[in-house]
Amino acid sequence: MTSPVAPAGGVHLVVSDIDGTLITPDRALTPAARRAADDVRAAGIRLSLVSSRAPRGMMQFVRELRIDTPIAGLNGGLICDPDGTIRERLSLDPAAARAAVEFLIAHGVEPWLYIDHDWLVRRDDTPQVRHERDVVQTIPVRVDDFDGHYEHVGKIMGVSTDPATLPEVERALADLLAGKASVHRSSPIYLDITHPQANKGYAAKELAKLLDIDIRNTACIGDMNNDIPMLKEAGVSIAMGNAPDNVKAHARFVTRPNTDDGWAFAMESFVLPRA
């Protein structure tokens, strides 16, 4: 376990991942999760969301849970108010963005670019694009190629049709862009490339700072490799039961999977007793 123990005063803020954590595999908020969020709010604990999604793709859950705190999209590359107003951004160096795109294409992984609230794709008719469009309720912008679009890139998402090969692509690209980008899988088929400081650990610290809350009084909960940086920072770190073992190893607590109301169980068992 790498996370510190929360100091006296308990938990004042929860920073939660969305996909694989807050919502079910079919992208729904359960009644138990809604009740738990209400209980967290009633206990005086603030609730914020962090995601590899662009903020626009987070807004459904911001509205449904009545989130009134800043949120972090693009793994911390874009921090916004709950109405979508951008407060902070971290963008990839244009040369690093170009190198990442070229590397992904050469390895059979399709890149998508995220610039502020826009999602750029080379093709908008693939099953992966159609699925993502439905999930995040956002229409992509199709471009013939990405030349001329490497400025202000908040995130590149590499989309693989062969999950077995993505871990090696992740390792090789992380080596290639060492010091220039943060490279983490956000799902078995998605690889996120962001500014080297733009990770969920940075996001959790910035969200806590904006709310004048000590990161040690913050609980973070997630399920994938890109959640590890915030689990390392949190006073109370919680991994989902559906998380890989390497993610669970960085958490103080492990809750049930997201198929069994794991998020609600975590709030009831590990957060509310520390209010």
Summary of the structure (lengths in Angstrom):
residues: 275
radius of gyration: 17.6
end to end distance: 22.0
largest distance: 55.3
contacts: 1024
relative contact order: 0.19
helix: 37%
strand: 21%
